[in-house]
Amino acid sequence: MSTPAPPVTPYEIDENVTKRVALGALVGTALEWYDFFLFTTASALVFNIQFFATEDAIMAGIFSFATLAIGFVVRPIGGIIFGMLGDKVGRKKVLMITIVGIGVVTGLIGLLPTYAAIGVAAPILLVLLRIVQGLAVGGEWSGAMIIAVENAPVERRGRYAAMPQLGSPIGTLLSSGGFAILALVLSKDNFDSWGWRIPFLIAIPLLLVSIWIRSRLSESPEFEALLASQEVEHAPVRGVLKNSWRQIVVGMAAVLLGVGGFYLVTTFVVFYGTTVLDLSRNLMLTATLFAAAVEIPVLIWGGRLAEKYGASKVIIWGGVASAALAFPVFLAIETKGSAMVIIGVTVAVACLSIPYAVSGTALTAMFPTRTRYTGVAIATNSAGLLSGFVPMIATWTLRETGNSWVPSAVMLVVIAALTVVAGFAIPALTIKTPGFKP
């Protein structure tokens, strides 16, 4: 049974406002993912060397990826806190708080002393900063997605919901591109000692630009209608857990491939390629850059497909493609040929980007306006919690299987299958809205 939407005051959509809000959401999520992907890339290339003192490269990688996972562990907590605030005080106010938290923490990581300088305090401080970053990220994506969707015409929500998703490849291009350029122009010693800090410090001026753009956003007309009719939910967490728990479970599975699968074929593969296959950092970073560049048109295309065929069908198609190509992708990487490695990573990211493009469309349609921010935040960040452990688990399987890539390919198939199952379940849980295709 779908959750009925509460009555709201009718309002008209100004598509000029829609475009401005979608752009503001995109810029914010681009900074969010830039900051977050800096950490994931650094987890594979830098933190294992600079913050964890062990001569065992695999164990250093596990410790580094464990720090990465901690940010995902606290994301559901941040999702609950900021989701509740977003449903009570508004989407725009919360988005200003989250973007500041993410940007400031990223800049501070760039100033953090290493293990060689301050000993065990270095990884402890890194973990603390990662926790704060994870809390802020917990409320960012869901809020940006919701404010973009709620400002869009119902029949065009597919394309506008895809706009914030573009922040992911843009963030990847900026973060991996920054690391790739530095790795190319600096010696390995200079990169490891100070060069890696530069992309983190650049987050501060990017934050200032994002704050200016975010300050010009329009609040969601659906939320304003709730305020006017005094329909605001005063206990959104309790309401969503009581009335929409099925939507949370299905929503988690729907986004799992786009998040967990992504970290498997990028963060883990970068570590696997450089540590096990002895491929160059530049090659692995170049592969992620090619993948991110291809992901942009795939996301735009996915949003248009959702308007034509429905979000659930697009999720199913993307999940099936990802499962079917999981083993071929890892076989391509295993060849160690530069072109095959780039093709393998690019194909994997392109396939899982198809369901990722429409995940926001599907999730926002499953929750009523009163508890939408809370519901979407809990669902996506719970999936993020599981996803954060994917690189660490994949690295552990390397250790246990003598560096075999097969368990990682199986993991990608399983993740894709869960997303496919969610795609079949979404239509029955979607709020029936004229003009919208579930």
Summary of the structure (lengths in Angstrom):
residues: 438
radius of gyration: 20.6
end to end distance: 13.9
largest distance: 63.9
contacts: 1772
relative contact order: 0.17
helix: 83%
strand: 0%
